[in-house]
Amino acid sequence: MLIGRVIGEVVATQKHPSHEARKTLLVQPLNLDDSDRGDAVVALDAVQAGIGDKVLLTTDGYAAFTALGLSQAPVDMAVIGVVDNIDLSVDLGLAPPPPAL
């Protein structure tokens, strides 16, 4: 999964029948500091996201077509959530403990 920002919509006159009436978005993957992470990708929208929204993007085909309610559709990526907040201050216990005195 990736975090990204919707930067546009894609319009196609020809597409697979399972994609009919589905919104296709152009999403820029982001690092946790909101800087761009690689190139923009195309994903089907499962949550009615809009331009400017920070979103959760699945890059797993099975998760993508399942989130869209499509069975065995040719989908590689889907927007599956709109991100409200990211809190990086939570201690997950991964940092080494402070030195003992």
NUBAVEX-312937 format. One record per residue (C-alpha): chain; x, y, z. Coordinates in nm, 4 decimals. Last residue first. Layout:
N
["A", [X, Y, Z]]
...
This chain:
101
["A", [2.2230, 0.4751, 3.4303]]
["A", [2.0688, 0.2458, 3.1685]]
["A", [2.0944, 0.3585, 2.8055]]
["A", [1.7657, 0.4546, 2.6418]]
["A", [1.5747, 0.1656, 2.4780]]
["A", [1.6335, 0.1016, 2.1092]]
["A", [1.3578, 0.2351, 1.8868]]
["A", [1.1012, -0.0138, 1.7585]]
["A", [0.8617, 0.0106, 2.0524]]
["A", [0.5862, 0.1431, 1.8303]]
["A", [0.5996, 0.4880, 1.9865]]
["A", [0.3275, 0.6977, 1.8198]]
["A", [0.4569, 1.0371, 1.7078]]
["A", [0.4128, 0.9626, 1.3377]]
["A", [0.0479, 1.0643, 1.3287]]
["A", [-0.1036, 1.0700, 0.9802]]
["A", [-0.4430, 1.2359, 0.9473]]
["A", [-0.7571, 1.2274, 0.7345]]
["A", [-0.6453, 0.9821, 0.4677]]
["A", [-0.9105, 0.8954, 0.2078]]
["A", [-0.9316, 0.5226, 0.1477]]
["A", [-0.9280, 0.2446, -0.1118]]
["A", [-0.7803, 0.4122, -0.4205]]
["A", [-0.7236, 0.1195, -0.6536]]
["A", [-0.4296, -0.0331, -0.8356]]
["A", [-0.3660, -0.3349, -1.0593]]
["A", [-0.7137, -0.3948, -1.2012]]
["A", [-0.8027, -0.6473, -1.4710]]
["A", [-1.1312, -0.7681, -1.3175]]
["A", [-1.1412, -1.1060, -1.1417]]
["A", [-1.4624, -1.0231, -0.9570]]
["A", [-1.5329, -0.6536, -0.9140]]
["A", [-1.6525, -0.5103, -0.5845]]
["A", [-1.4051, -0.2216, -0.6094]]
["A", [-1.2281, -0.3239, -0.2905]]
["A", [-1.2042, -0.6810, -0.4246]]
["A", [-1.0600, -0.5614, -0.7554]]
["A", [-0.7864, -0.3671, -0.5763]]
["A", [-0.7101, -0.6230, -0.3041]]
["A", [-0.6555, -0.8914, -0.5695]]
["A", [-0.4435, -0.6592, -0.7874]]
["A", [-0.2131, -0.5460, -0.5072]]
["A", [-0.0978, -0.1859, -0.5421]]
["A", [-0.3428, -0.0498, -0.2875]]
["A", [-0.3628, 0.3273, -0.2577]]
["A", [-0.4520, 0.5196, 0.0558]]
["A", [-0.5445, 0.8773, -0.0249]]
["A", [-0.4557, 1.2432, 0.0318]]
["A", [-0.7260, 1.4403, -0.1474]]
["A", [-0.6218, 1.7216, -0.3834]]
["A", [-0.8399, 1.6076, -0.6736]]
["A", [-1.1267, 1.3973, -0.5459]]
["A", [-1.1852, 1.0654, -0.3761]]
["A", [-1.5158, 0.8836, -0.4277]]
["A", [-1.4103, 0.5759, -0.2257]]
["A", [-1.3374, 0.2911, -0.4712]]
["A", [-1.1493, 0.4948, -0.7324]]
["A", [-0.9591, 0.3123, -1.0060]]
["A", [-0.5870, 0.3847, -1.0157]]
["A", [-0.3377, 0.5450, -1.2560]]
["A", [0.0106, 0.6154, -1.1236]]
["A", [0.2277, 0.9262, -1.0784]]
["A", [0.6036, 0.8754, -1.0901]]
["A", [0.8388, 0.8253, -0.7993]]
["A", [0.7770, 0.9300, -0.4391]]
["A", [0.6842, 1.2982, -0.4281]]
["A", [0.7442, 1.4780, -0.0978]]
["A", [0.4650, 1.4672, 0.1611]]
["A", [0.7045, 1.4008, 0.4549]]
["A", [0.5715, 1.0420, 0.4754]]
["A", [0.6764, 0.9876, 0.1132]]
["A", [0.4089, 1.0387, -0.1484]]
["A", [0.2634, 0.8527, -0.4476]]
["A", [0.1106, 1.0886, -0.7080]]
["A", [-0.2331, 0.9616, -0.8088]]
["A", [-0.4092, 0.9992, -1.1449]]
["A", [-0.7671, 0.8849, -1.0961]]
["A", [-1.0121, 0.6671, -1.2879]]
["A", [-1.3804, 0.6964, -1.1969]]
["A", [-1.5807, 0.3844, -1.2809]]
["A", [-1.8893, 0.3957, -1.5058]]
["A", [-1.7373, 0.1284, -1.7340]]
["A", [-1.4241, -0.0293, -1.5837]]
["A", [-1.5535, -0.3881, -1.5994]]
["A", [-1.6149, -0.3417, -1.9739]]
["A", [-1.2413, -0.2767, -2.0354]]
["A", [-1.1751, 0.0697, -2.1688]]
["A", [-1.2117, 0.2882, -2.4760]]
["A", [-1.2992, 0.6592, -2.4585]]
["A", [-1.0690, 0.7123, -2.1639]]
["A", [-1.0765, 1.0045, -1.9198]]
["A", [-0.8183, 1.0160, -1.6412]]
["A", [-0.8722, 1.2363, -1.3363]]
["A", [-0.6062, 1.4462, -1.1705]]
["A", [-0.3579, 1.5071, -0.8911]]
["A", [-0.4917, 1.2712, -0.6246]]
["A", [-0.2326, 1.2626, -0.3475]]
["A", [-0.0621, 0.9438, -0.2371]]
["A", [-0.0048, 0.6998, 0.0472]]
["A", [0.1020, 0.3559, -0.0648]]
["A", [0.0000, 0.0000, 0.0000]]
